Amino acid sequence: MTATAFSQYVELTPAAVKASNDMKGRWWDILTMWKDAVRKSKVDGAELLFRFLCVVDRQKPTLRASPV
């Protein structure tokens, strides 16, 4: 995972704190979604895009698609 992706999706924003998120849980959620994407992937390559919901700017999760 890149430092940029970590800071955007794992580190806690004020909205994530209000939604009762914690860094360990967010990290686990992303790893779980990544693992599922790897299993379903039919392409070999250096980059894997997958979608996940993440509390970033507001308490309601936002769908994100990002290389991790």
Secondary structure, 3 states (H helix, E strand, C coil): CCHHHHHHHCCCCHHHHHCCCCHHHHHHHHHHHHHHHHHHCCCCCCCCEEEEEECCCCCCCEEEEEEC
